[in-house]
Amino acid sequence: MQENFRQFLDRLRQNGELVDLHQPVDIRHIATLVDQAKTALYFHKVIGYDMPVVSGIIRSRERAIMSLGCETYREIEDKLQQAINKPIPPKHVKSSPTREVVMLGDDVDLYKLPIPMSSIYDGGPMITAGVVITRDPELGINSGIYRFIVKEKSLTGIDIVTPNNMRMFAQRAFERKEPLPISISIGTHPIEITGSGYRAPLGVDEMAIAGGIRGAPVELAPCQTIDMPYIADAEIVLEAEILPTGWTWPEGRFGEFTRLMGGLHWNPLVRIKAISMRKDAIYYNLHMPWENTWLAAPTRYAAIRTALKTAGIQVKDINVTLGGCAFWHAVISIKKQPGEAKNALLAALSVMDLKHVVVVDDDIDVFDPTDVEWAIATRVQGDKDVMVIGNARAKPLDPSLPQGFGVVPTGAKVGIDATIPEGIPREHYERITYAYAEKAKIDDYANGKADVAGQAGDEAEVVALAMKILAAIEATPLYYTDIAERFSAYDFRTVARAIGHLHMTEKLWQDSRGRMCVRGSQFAAKPPVK
């Protein structure tokens, strides 16, 4: 997929998914306008700035699907998994259009960038869509998306309260008493955002995963003031260093993926050493929480599916639910062998920051919350089917956990086995299915359809029909409705009387599944022991 950021915006525009606003707009109004809009918004005239702002470009399922060149949401997961399996390393180029305007030293001024605020509680304007690239001398390269609250014209924080590779790299640099060089690429294609959002193992380059999604190498160009690459196609690039101050500077609050306002975070400081951009640069503001959510969820799907495959589990479907903020809840349907539901729970709960996982049988629709709740209600015994794992890795942004300076809390993970318990026959879970649903349609009757009456039999005909029924069920037990259908040449009352005759003469019995059979036959249900 050889599409760049601007070409993606054009494609959104052509499909009616982006609206251009040419009138002057106060930057303080941007976030709430994007929240109200059904499309992405392109603000051409932001009061006080010489640069336009675009936001909301991946704020819906449809635009997330479009952004990766897919037809369905599930296809995003498949494309990501293929990229994980077959990454394409980046290609290094000498320069890029991002070098058309360069600010260095005292000329660095973040206040020249149209960086919006969002929530009424935000601690300041913050950069939300920067793809951050850094390197550890021993552990390799890492990419991710982090937020930077602007403090001064060349000073920000970096929000890395959650345990991840970037935090580890910053901590290792802090222990060495060295700054950690980072590049921040703003205005990149959603492919690079998706790749950087995948929590790859140490030593795996997320830009290679982005290349796998794209089907071609991501081009990286060298920074001028630090030994670090940036995404060559970006609109704006900040060259910076995470200062070795440690997690000692209070900032926030932040609007989180939880759809809640987070508390005060304690973070390191970042010094911006250079700003470079295109002459006609477009500032991209990633709008929280949904722009974060729609491309974060597929990374969870891929990781869960990989963990379950490693555990030897045959998966039918996965739903990383929006109610769980696309980070914490998953419902997984499996084709179960004995004991595998518990194994599936253990495997899934090891993935990222998953907090609650429900495993169901393959007859349950994981995307129907009523169906999932029904499985929990009818297939779960709490003392056997609910597992709680304490003191596990958790996400500090979870508002139910202890918060505070320097706290990286642990939390509980909960697994619910909502599959049919071992030793209970599957037929105990046969759902109600109404007879003749295939042929009796209400619309036909509303349009005047009339049924034809069957033959009404006298007593002799009832007895004769009873013998025919008895002969039919000698070879194969039949449900009552099957008998009524097979002998539908008679009206239902005649059929019912014939079956009643067999009951009265004690020739009729039922098997363990409730089907009619001949009394004393191999199919007949055994009487209970008194």
C-alpha positions in Angstrom: 0.0 0.0 0.0 2.0 3.0 -1.3 -0.3 5.7 0.1 1.0 8.6 2.2 -0.7 10.7 4.8 -2.0 13.3 2.4 -3.3 10.7 -0.1 -5.2 9.1 2.8 -6.8 12.4 3.6 -7.8 12.8 0.0 -9.3 9.3 0.0 -11.3 10.1 3.1 -12.5 13.4 1.4 -13.5 11.5 -1.8 -15.5 9.0 0.3 -17.4 11.7 2.3 -15.4 10.8 5.5 -13.6 14.2 5.8 -15.1 17.7 5.8 -13.1 20.8 5.1 -13.8 23.9 7.2 -12.4 27.0 5.5 -13.7 29.6 8.0 -11.6 30.8 10.9 -11.9 28.5 13.9 -10.6 29.1 17.5 -8.1 26.3 18.4 -9.9 25.9 21.7 -13.0 24.7 19.9 -11.4 22.0 17.8 -11.7 19.0 20.2 -15.4 19.5 20.9 -16.2 20.0 17.2 -14.4 16.7 16.3 -16.4 15.0 19.1 -19.6 16.2 17.6 -18.7 15.4 14.0 -19.6 12.2 12.1 -16.6 12.7 9.8 -12.9 13.7 10.2 -12.5 17.5 10.2 -9.8 19.6 8.4 -9.5 23.1 9.8 -7.8 25.2 7.1 -7.8 28.5 9.2 -6.9 28.1 12.8 -6.9 31.5 14.5 -3.4 32.7 15.4 -1.5 30.0 13.5 -0.2 29.6 9.9 -0.8 25.8 9.8 -4.0 23.8 9.3 -5.2 21.1 11.7 -6.8 17.7 10.9 -8.3 15.5 13.5 -10.6 12.5 13.8 -9.2 10.6 10.8 -9.5 7.2 12.4 -12.2 8.0 14.9 -14.7 5.4 13.6 -14.7 1.7 12.7 -15.2 2.6 9.0 -12.3 5.0 8.9 -10.1 2.6 10.7 -10.9 -0.1 8.1 -10.2 2.4 5.3 -6.9 3.5 6.8 -5.3 0.1 6.4 -6.9 -0.6 3.0 -9.2 -3.3 4.4 -12.8 -4.3 3.7 -13.7 -5.6 7.2 -12.5 -4.9 10.7 -11.4 -8.5 11.1 -9.2 -8.0 8.0 -7.2 -5.4 10.0 -6.2 -8.2 12.5 -5.3 -10.6 9.7 -3.1 -7.9 8.0 -1.4 -7.1 11.3 -0.8 -10.8 12.0 0.7 -11.2 8.6 3.0 -8.2 9.3 4.1 -9.7 12.6 4.9 -13.0 10.9 6.6 -11.3 7.9 8.0 -7.9 8.9 9.7 -5.7 6.3 12.7 -3.8 7.7 12.7 0.0 7.2 14.6 1.7 4.3 17.0 4.5 5.3 17.0 7.5 3.0 19.2 10.6 3.2 16.5 13.3 3.6 12.9 14.1 3.1 10.4 17.0 2.4 10.2 17.3 6.2 13.5 19.2 6.0 12.0 22.2 4.0 11.7 24.3 7.2 14.1 23.7 10.1 14.2 25.4 13.6 17.3 24.9 15.7 18.5 26.2 19.1 16.7 29.3 20.3 14.5 29.3 17.2 12.7 26.1 18.5 9.2 27.2 19.4 6.4 24.7 20.0 4.0 27.6 20.4 4.2 28.0 16.6 2.5 24.6 16.2 -1.4 24.5 16.5 -1.4 22.0 19.3 -5.0 21.9 20.7 -6.3 21.2 24.1 -9.1 18.6 24.5 -10.9 18.1 27.8 -11.7 20.9 30.2 -9.5 19.2 32.8 -6.4 18.7 30.5 -3.1 20.0 32.0 -2.3 21.8 28.8 -2.0 21.5 25.1 -0.6 18.1 24.2 0.9 16.4 21.2 -1.1 13.2 20.8 -0.2 11.7 17.4 3.6 11.6 17.5 5.3 8.3 16.5 8.3 8.2 18.9 11.4 6.3 17.8 14.3 5.6 20.2 17.1 3.2 20.8 18.7 1.4 23.7 22.4 0.6 23.3 21.8 -3.0 24.3 18.1 -3.7 23.7 17.7 -2.2 20.2 15.1 0.1 18.7 11.5 0.9 19.9 8.6 2.8 18.5 5.4 4.0 20.2 2.8 6.7 20.6 3.1 8.9 23.7 1.6 12.2 24.8 3.7 15.3 25.3 2.2 18.2 27.3 3.8 21.5 26.3 5.4 23.3 29.2 7.7 25.8 27.6 8.5 26.7 24.0 11.2 23.9 23.9 10.2 21.8 26.9 7.5 19.1 27.4 6.8 16.0 29.5 6.4 12.5 28.1 3.6 10.4 29.5 5.2 7.0 30.2 3.5 6.0 33.4 2.6 2.5 32.0 5.3 -0.2 32.1 6.4 -0.7 28.5 9.6 -0.8 26.5 9.8 3.0 26.2 9.6 3.4 29.9 12.3 0.7 30.3 14.6 2.5 27.9 14.1 5.8 29.7 14.7 4.2 33.1 17.9 2.6 31.8 19.1 6.0 30.5 18.2 7.6 33.8 20.2 5.1 35.7 23.2 5.9 33.4 22.5 9.6 34.1 22.2 10.2 30.3 19.5 11.8 28.2 17.6 9.4 25.9 17.4 10.7 22.3 14.0 10.4 20.6 12.4 11.5 17.4 8.7 12.5 17.3 7.1 12.2 13.8 3.7 14.0 13.6 1.4 13.6 10.6 2.1 10.0 9.5 -0.1 7.5 7.8 -2.2 5.4 10.1 -0.2 2.4 9.1 2.8 3.7 11.0 0.6 4.6 13.9 -0.8 1.0 13.9 2.7 -0.5 13.7 4.0 1.7 16.5 1.0 0.8 18.7 1.8 -2.9 18.6 3.7 -3.9 21.8 6.4 -5.9 20.1 8.9 -8.0 22.1 12.3 -6.4 22.9 14.5 -6.5 19.8 11.6 -6.3 17.3 11.3 -3.1 15.4 7.7 -1.8 15.2 8.5 0.1 12.0 9.3 -3.3 10.4 5.8 -4.4 11.5 4.4 -1.2 9.9 6.4 -2.2 6.8 4.7 -5.6 6.8 1.3 -3.9 7.0 2.2 -1.6 4.2 3.8 -4.3 2.0 6.8 -2.1 1.5 9.6 -0.7 3.7 8.8 2.4 5.8 11.3 5.1 4.8 13.3 6.6 7.7 15.6 9.7 7.4 18.3 10.8 9.9 17.8 13.6 12.4 20.1 16.5 12.4 20.8 17.1 16.2 20.5 13.5 17.5 21.6 10.1 16.3 18.1 8.9 15.6 15.9 8.3 12.5 12.4 9.8 11.9 9.6 8.8 9.5 10.6 10.4 6.3 7.0 11.0 5.1 6.0 12.9 8.3 4.5 16.4 8.2 6.5 17.6 11.2 9.4 16.1 13.2 10.6 17.0 16.7 14.2 16.0 17.6 14.4 15.7 21.3 15.9 14.1 24.4 14.2 12.6 27.5 16.1 14.3 30.2 17.5 12.2 33.1 15.2 13.8 35.6 13.3 10.6 36.5 9.6 10.4 37.2 9.5 13.6 39.3 7.6 16.2 37.4 3.8 16.4 37.9 1.6 16.9 34.8 -1.9 16.3 33.6 -4.6 15.6 33.9 -5.1 13.6 30.7 -8.2 12.3 29.0 -7.6 8.5 28.8 -8.7 5.6 26.6 -10.9 4.6 29.6 -13.2 7.5 28.6 -12.3 9.0 32.0 -10.1 11.8 33.1 -6.9 10.4 34.6 -5.2 11.9 37.6 -1.9 13.7 37.9 1.0 11.8 36.4 4.6 12.0 37.4 6.8 11.9 34.3 10.3 12.8 33.0 10.9 16.1 31.1 11.7 16.3 27.3 13.9 18.9 25.7 13.1 19.7 22.1 16.3 20.4 20.2 15.0 20.9 16.7 11.7 21.2 14.8 11.5 20.5 11.1 8.5 20.4 8.8 7.2 20.7 5.3 6.6 24.3 4.0 2.8 23.6 3.9 2.8 21.2 6.9 -0.5 19.8 8.3 -0.7 19.3 12.0 -2.5 16.0 12.9 -4.2 15.9 16.3 -5.2 12.3 17.4 -8.5 12.7 19.2 -9.0 10.7 22.4 -10.3 8.2 23.1 -11.8 6.7 20.0 -8.9 7.4 17.5 -6.8 5.5 20.0 -9.3 2.7 20.4 -10.1 1.7 16.9 -6.5 1.0 15.9 -5.5 -0.3 19.4 -8.0 -3.1 19.5 -6.6 -5.1 16.5 -3.2 -5.3 18.2 -4.9 -7.0 21.1 -6.7 -9.4 18.8 -3.4 -10.5 17.1 -1.6 -10.9 20.4 -4.5 -13.0 22.0 -4.7 -15.2 18.9 -1.0 -15.8 19.0 -1.1 -16.8 22.7 -4.0 -19.2 22.1 -2.3 -20.8 19.1 0.8 -21.4 21.2 -1.4 -23.0 23.8 -2.9 -25.3 21.2 -6.4 -23.8 21.5 -8.8 -24.0 18.4 -10.4 -20.5 18.4 -13.6 -19.7 16.6 -13.9 -16.0 17.4 -12.6 -13.2 19.6 -14.2 -9.9 20.8 -12.1 -7.3 22.5 -15.0 -5.3 23.7 -15.5 -1.6 23.5 -17.1 -1.7 26.9 -13.7 -2.9 28.2 -12.1 0.1 26.4 -10.5 -2.2 23.8 -7.7 -2.9 26.3 -9.1 -4.9 29.3 -11.9 -7.3 28.3 -12.0 -10.1 25.8 -14.7 -12.8 25.0 -13.3 -15.8 23.3 -15.2 -18.7 21.7 -13.4 -22.0 21.3 -14.0 -25.5 20.0 -13.3 -27.1 23.3 -11.5 -30.3 24.3 -11.7 -31.4 28.0 -9.8 -28.9 30.2 -9.0 -26.5 27.4 -11.2 -23.7 28.5 -9.0 -23.1 31.6 -5.9 -23.3 29.4 -7.4 -20.7 27.1 -8.0 -18.4 30.1 -4.4 -18.7 31.3 -3.1 -18.0 27.8 -5.3 -15.0 27.1 -4.8 -13.4 30.5 -1.0 -13.4 29.9 -1.6 -11.0 27.0 -0.7 -7.3 27.5 -2.9 -5.7 30.1 -6.0 -7.9 29.7 -7.9 -7.8 32.9 -11.1 -9.9 32.5 -11.5 -12.8 30.0 -14.6 -14.9 29.3 -14.2 -18.2 27.4 -17.3 -19.6 25.8 -18.3 -22.5 23.5 -18.5 -22.1 19.7 -22.3 -21.9 19.8 -22.1 -18.6 21.6 -21.9 -15.3 19.6 -19.1 -13.4 21.3 -20.4 -10.1 19.7 -23.8 -10.5 21.4 -23.6 -9.4 25.0 -26.9 -11.1 25.9 -25.7 -14.4 24.5 -22.4 -14.1 26.5 -24.3 -13.3 29.7 -26.6 -16.2 29.0 -23.6 -18.5 28.8 -22.3 -17.1 32.1 -25.8 -17.6 33.7 -26.3 -21.2 32.5 -22.8 -22.7 32.4 -20.8 -21.2 35.3 -20.4 -22.4 38.9 -18.4 -19.7 40.6 -16.4 -22.1 42.8 -15.2 -24.1 39.8 -15.3 -21.8 36.8 -14.0 -18.4 38.0 -10.3 -17.9 38.5 -8.7 -14.9 40.1 -5.0 -14.2 39.7 -3.6 -11.6 42.1 -0.6 -9.3 41.9 -0.4 -9.5 38.1 0.9 -6.7 35.8 -1.6 -4.0 35.5 -2.1 -0.7 33.8 -1.7 2.3 36.1 -4.4 4.1 34.2 -6.9 1.7 35.7 -8.9 4.0 38.0 -9.7 1.1 40.4 -6.0 0.7 41.3 -4.0 2.6 43.9 -2.6 5.8 42.4 0.3 8.0 43.5 3.8 9.3 43.0 6.1 6.5 41.8 3.4 3.8 42.0 3.4 1.1 39.4 0.6 -1.0 40.8 -0.2 -4.7 40.3 -3.7 -5.9 40.0 -6.0 -8.9 39.7 -6.9 -10.7 36.5 -10.2 -12.6 36.3 -11.0 -15.5 34.0 -14.5 -17.0 33.6 -15.0 -20.4 32.1 -18.5 -20.1 30.6 -18.2 -23.3 28.5 -20.5 -26.3 29.0 -19.1 -28.1 32.1 -17.4 -31.5 31.7 -19.7 -34.5 32.1 -22.9 -32.6 31.2 -24.5 -33.8 27.9 -24.4 -31.2 25.2 -28.2 -31.9 24.6 -28.9 -30.2 27.9 -28.0 -27.0 26.1 -30.1 -27.4 23.0 -31.8 -24.1 22.5 -35.5 -23.7 21.9 -36.2 -24.0 18.1 -39.8 -23.5 17.0 -41.3 -26.1 14.7 -41.8 -25.2 11.1 -39.7 -22.1 11.3 -38.4 -22.8 7.8 -41.8 -22.9 6.1 -44.2 -20.9 8.3 -43.4 -17.2 7.7 -45.6 -14.5 9.3 -45.2 -12.2 6.3 -46.9 -14.9 4.1 -49.8 -15.1 6.4 -50.1 -11.4 6.8 -50.4 -11.3 2.9 -53.3 -13.9 3.0 -51.6 -17.3 2.9 -54.0 -20.1 4.1 -53.1 -23.6 5.1 -54.9 -26.7 3.7 -56.7 -28.8 6.2 -55.5 -32.4 6.6 -57.6 -35.5 6.8 -59.7 -36.0 9.9 -59.9 -39.6 11.0 -62.6 -41.6 12.9 -61.7 -44.1 15.6 -60.7 -46.8 13.2 -58.5 -44.5 11.2 -56.9 -43.3 14.5 -56.0 -46.9 15.4 -54.7 -47.5 11.9 -52.6 -44.4 12.0 -51.2 -45.4 15.4 -49.9 -48.6 13.9 -48.2 -46.7 11.1 -46.5 -44.4 13.7 -45.4 -47.4 15.7 -43.8 -49.0 12.6 -42.0 -45.7 11.8 -40.4 -45.3 15.3 -39.4 -49.0 15.6 -36.3 -48.3 13.5 -35.6 -44.7 14.5 -36.9 -42.7 17.4 -38.7 -39.5 16.3 -39.6 -36.3 18.1 -43.3 -35.5 18.4 -43.0 -32.7 15.8 -41.2 -35.1 13.4 -44.2 -37.5 13.6 -46.6 -34.7 13.1 -44.8 -33.6 10.0 -44.3 -37.1 8.6 -48.0 -37.8 8.9 -49.2 -34.3 7.9 -51.7 -35.7 5.5 -53.9 -36.0 8.6 -54.9 -33.0 10.7 -53.0 -32.5 13.9 -55.9 -33.7 16.1 -55.9 -37.1 14.4 -52.2 -37.5 14.8 -52.3 -36.5 18.5 -55.1 -39.0 19.2 -53.1 -41.7 17.4 -50.1 -41.0 19.6 -52.4 -40.9 22.6 -53.7 -44.4 21.7 -50.1 -45.7 21.7 -49.6 -44.2 25.2 -52.8 -45.7 26.4 -51.9 -49.2 25.2 -48.4 -48.7 26.7 -46.6 -49.3 23.4 -45.0 -45.9 23.3 -42.0 -44.7 25.4 -39.3 -42.0 25.1 -35.6 -42.1 24.8 -33.1 -40.0 26.8 -33.5 -37.1 24.4 -37.3 -37.1 24.6 -37.9 -38.8 21.2 -40.8 -41.3 20.8 -39.7 -44.9 20.5 -41.2 -48.4 21.1 -41.4 -49.4 24.8 -38.8 -52.0 25.7 -36.7 -51.3 22.6 -32.9 -50.5 22.8 -33.8 -46.8 22.5 -36.2 -46.7 25.4 -35.2 -44.6 28.5 -34.4 -46.7 31.5 -36.7 -46.1 34.5 -35.0 -44.3 37.5 -33.8 -46.5 40.3 -36.1 -46.1 43.4 
